[in-house]
Structures are given as C-alpha cells and as structure tokens.
Amino acid sequence: MAPLLASCGSASPNASTNTPIAVTAWPGADPVLVFGSPAEGPRFLNILRSAGYVGYMGSTSDLKTYRNLVVLNDAFLDAAQISEIKDWVKNGGRAVLLSPIVDSAFKLQLSSAGVAISSVDDPNLKVPANFQGTLSTFVPKEGLTALVTATHRGGRRPIVVSDTYGSGRILATSFDPFADSRNGYEVLPSLGLMVGTFLDAHRGPQTLQTTVYLDPGVLPANLKFNYAQIASDLVGVRSVELAAWDFGFVTPGANYPYQSLIDALHNRGILVYAWLEPPFVNDFTWQQYPNCREVNEAGKAAIGDWRELIALEDPACFNIAWSQFATVLSSFKWDGVNFAEMYFESLADPKTATPFSPTALAQFGGDPLLNESGFISFREKLVARIDGELLSKVNTLPNAATLDKELTIIDDTLDPTEATNIGSNMTMLAQVANSNGAELQVEDPYTVWSKGPGRYLTVNTKVSHLVSSANYSIDINDINRGNLAKPTAYPTLGELDLAALEAGRVNSKVDFYALGTIGNYDLSNLSYAVAGSVGETPSGVISNFPVKVAAPSIYQRLKVDGASWPTANGIAVIPAGTHSLVWSKGPSLSPGLLSIDANLGDARVLSPTKIFFDYYSRSVVYALLSEAPKTVTASAAAIAVTSSPDPNGGYWVKLPAGRVSIVATF
C-alpha cells in the first residue's frame, strides 16, 4: 500500500514495470484510477469521492488491473506512457482526459486561443451555470459528441466532448478544472457526477450520520401530509430536525399531526428531533400574549424575518413560552430537541435591533446607545443565559430521559462582525452546551454562504477546540443566494458535495437545510458527499468515522482486519480507523449489520445464528439487520426485541443509548 499512497499517483517513467496492486476492498467493481501530481491529485479525488465514487491514485502499471482512468492536467507523462494509455483505451479502456497534452494525443483539437465565456450549459442543471472567464474550446470534428457547451457571444462552443477510440471510449475537457485557483466545480458543477457516470464507476463509502431539516409548512401540498413518501425521500439520513411550532392553533385541524410523521420516520430507522426557534415560540403565544412580544429599537413589536419574537428575558414571558415548548415536547415521541438560532436581531440595523423590551433595558441597567460595548456583552450573556435555561428545563419533562439535546448556534469565526451584531459568542455557548449535556450544532452566517466550501475547515478548527468531536456537528444551508451567486443560485452538485466533505472531515455529523430546497440528486448523494474525505485504497478504507461500504452482491463474505464480519448482500458497516477489507464469494456466514446510526466500534460473526457489535451513541439507536433477531442482549442484559421491516430489505431494531455491546441471535 505505502508506495501507491506515497506517490500520490504520478505516473513515473518506470511505473509500468511495477506489479499492479490487487483489489480486495472493491472486488468485481470498477474503481477509478487517477494519474496526477500531489498538487491536483488529492483535489480531484475530493471531487470524485464526494460525488460518491471510488477512486485512488495509481500508475501505468495499474492499467493491467483497471478499466477506468482519469488523467489530470498536471500528470507527469512521457511519450511512452501516453502511448501505453492510448493502447489501453484502444483495447477497451475508458478514460477521462483533463490534460491538453493527452487531448492532442487522441487527435482532439483545441482552439488556438481562449475565448470569453459567459455561462456553461451543464446538462445536470436546469439553468446554465454562472461562469465568466476565458476557456479553450474544442474544434468540432466528425464522430465527436459535445456533452457540455459554453456560451460565447451568443453562440455555443463545446468544452466537454466524448469519442470512441478503438474498443474504448474517452471523455475530454478543454479546460483544467483547477486552473486559476479554482476548486474543481466552478466551470462544470457536475464534473464529479459526469466523470463517475461516464466511467460507470463503483459507488463509494457512505456516512451514517447526516441530518436534514424539515419544515412541513414549506413543503409542497402533495408532500406535506404524505408521511411515507417523506420518510422514503430521507432514507439514508440518520435524523430529521422537524419544525415543532405548528401547534397551539385555535382550530385543532390546523395543528400538524406530528406523531404520524414521527412514526413513519421511525419505521425507516430515522430519529426525529423537535426543532424549536427561540425567541420564536408559536403563533398562539404571539397572538395571546401581546405583552410578551419583544420590542425593537424603534419601539415596535419585533418580527425577525419570519419569526414572531417573544421577550424570553422576561421571567413571566419565559414561563409562558416554556409551557408551550413543554406541551409539544411531551406530547409526541421525539428522540431529542434542538433549540436553534437563539440570537437577537442585528445591531447593524438600528430600527429593528433587539432586545429593547422594558425587561431587557432594566436588566442592562443603562442606555444601550451610550454604552455600546456594554450592551454587546450583555446581549451575548443573555443569549447564553436563555439557552442554558431552556436546556435545563428539558430535564423537568416527563420524557426527559429519552430526549437528546442539541443547541444550534451561529459561528463567530468567519464573520466576527455579524456574530457580534446578533449576540453569538461561540466560546460562551459551547460552555452552555457542555454544562447541559447538549450537542453543539454550528451554522455559518448567511454573509459567507457564497465563499466556497473551504470555509468549513475554519469552522471545524474552531469548534473542535471548544467541544469534543463526538459532541458537535456543522450545519449547511442549501438555499437561494440570488442569481449573481457562482456558479449556481443554490449550492448544488460539486459545490455542495465539497461543502459536505469539508464539514464532515472530523466526525461526519453534518446537518442540511432543508427538505424541499435540496434537489433530488443532492439529497440522494448527501451520505456519499460527507464521506468524500474517506481514504479509499485497493485494500481498504481510512476514515475518521464509521462508513457503510458495498461490493457486488455475489460477494457475501467479508473479513475486516482478518476477522469475519457480519455482512449480507455485499453491504457492511466499517468502524472509524484504518481497516483492510477482503471480500469473497459464497453464502453469508451470518445475518448482516446493514446500517446503524451510531459510532460503531467493532463487529464479529459469532456463529451462523449469532453476531456481535458495539457502539457509542448519545441518543437511542436504530440498527438495520438483514434478518429479524429472536433475542438481543445489550451489555449482557436482555432487552425487548421490536423490529420493523424496511421496504428495501432488512429489519430495523431500536437499541439503547450509551456505550453498548450487542449480541443478536437469529
């Protein structure tokens, strides 16, 4: 393994004399072999893997084993190696060429000079991608198929083409995706998807820890009450943050039937958290208690965007609000609660800034206009105090023992000014979460949503120093940023994939807003995108978090680090760490563990009718087993077995929270 990884895949002059590395982690499949330098190679693998495909760096000797190849613009190739690649394609290989040198070797002619491009017609987008720049284009010729065109002075020029070459096929781009400091998605947002689809590449690892926000009030009418369809759309998601403010209406029929949706989600192994948005409570509180409405600097009742704001700093109003929160939290079978975005309206707009209620001004004890720095500090402490009181109150609920707790806050590293303006102090709020046993969920401010996926590296660095990696997640907003955003109004395809990868590098807990705004393809790819940082090799995986992997279904047996693993239908869950995977044909040695929404530690086949696995989880756990178990012990104590069949196969079993060792018999 070491030579392959250390080389980062540059095809060296003597590489063809080396022995190809055998594939044991992805047998019978078609991973993608990548030729490139240490500069562009890992960056392209991020694009490819976050689009959900298996790929790794290699050399020309590996052409004896693989039939899928990508040649990057900075690959070091001599004439002999280019000739070797041409012969390999002629004999049935499939190659993607991102190198003008190799383009010309396959008789593809580029324009002599770049032309000014105003947009790109990506076939995987409903509208053209917003790209302005200078690109070379292909000169059309007989047999050449244009897959992507770019707009130039009202006309179109081909920038991605496909062609046959002997028994093989090639796809070529006229541009280097990483030129001019690009990240690989700016010209062609669907580059990873297009490459993987063209090569019919094998699908890669998936994370088991994604979360999607869901507000029934903004779903299409045909989906809002279609509980089974909502659950089906979210298959593969660990948990849902379900908007929990559609209750308390005078007309009972206006209240959302939460339990019906919760049951449908539980039946697909999806946890459900009550998503609350203080200082908003619900419309009932706003209408029935006008004396509790927050006041802005202009002296008017405060509404922040869509939220009707309640003066939670007032003890009487806090108690009224809590009575509403307590009602919704104790009336349904939630798995947890998320107090999200408790912040004040921005000081950047003096007319709408909050809090200026009589109680807030009395607690501050002065004139905010005469002591701006003091008021800034007061607001930050007030946000922390209210969040702490809300989290503490959860412990008084009759179902408190079954409720996991989350606290969503606004990041203060990417735009400190915005964080100050709304009263968000991450260090202070992390202490609140820690002291109340809550997981911290960090959302980047709207002011940076167009700054590219790399911003999540900064967020990860800050928050990982405040709380343990097991106790935080990062939130990504997939919303319309306007027509001037590049390359698309909504983050999608490569941009969203890379954002998910960077957000999930540490622990794979990534939260996405929201069902109804995320496109169908993006929604189906979330678990692959977050797992884009997983190191894939011919013989295994290197990951910071557990992943699900798959081989063709004829491979029913798997050894992980030499131990027989509980798998079925070519599906297995692999713990965090560096692991070798060796699949083999033949019937399964036992029923399989197909999915689990927890941090898997280990697993074993104990006998043809008995398996073992252990895990850690803050919340209750849903595990998908290939067969319904007859008995289950959790840390040596027998537990009641309730299993529900999944339409896609297998049985969901609910398991306890904590550090637990499971033995299931069948």
Buried (B, 14 or more C-beta within 10 A) or exposed (E): EEEBEEBBBBBBEEBBEBEBBEBBBBBBBBBBBBBBBBEBBBBBBBBBBBBBBBBBBBBBBBBEBBBBBBBBBBBEBEEEBBEBBBEBBEEEBBBBBBBBEBBEBBEBEBBEEBBEBBBBBBEBBEEBBBBEBEBBBBBEEEEBEBBBBBBBEEEBBBBBBBBEBEEBBBBBBBBBBBEEEBBBBBBBBBBBBBBBBBBEBBBBBBBBBBBBBBBBEEBEEEBBBBBBEBBEBBBBBBBBBBBBBBBBBEEEEEBBBBBEBBBBBBBBBBBBBBBBBBBBBBBBBBEBBEEBBBBBBEEEBBBBEEBBBBBBBBEEBBEBBBEBBBBBBBBBEBBBBBBBBBBBBBBEEEEBBBBBBEBBBEBBEEEBEEBEEBBBBBBBBBBBBBBBBBBEBBEEBEEBEBBBBBBBBBBBBBBEEBBBBBBBBBEBBBBBBBEBEBBBBBBBBEEBBBEBBEBBEBBBEBBBEBBEBBBBBBBBBBBEBEEEBBBBBBBBBBBBBBBBBBBBBBBBBBBBBBBBBBBEBBBBBBBBBBBBBBBBBBBBBBBBBBBBBBBBEEBBBBBBBEEBBBBBBBBBBBBBBEBBBBBEEEEBBBBBBBBBBBBBBBBBBBEEEBBBBBBBBBBBBBBBBBBBBEEBBBEEEEBEBEBBEBEEEBBBBBBBBBEBBBBBBB
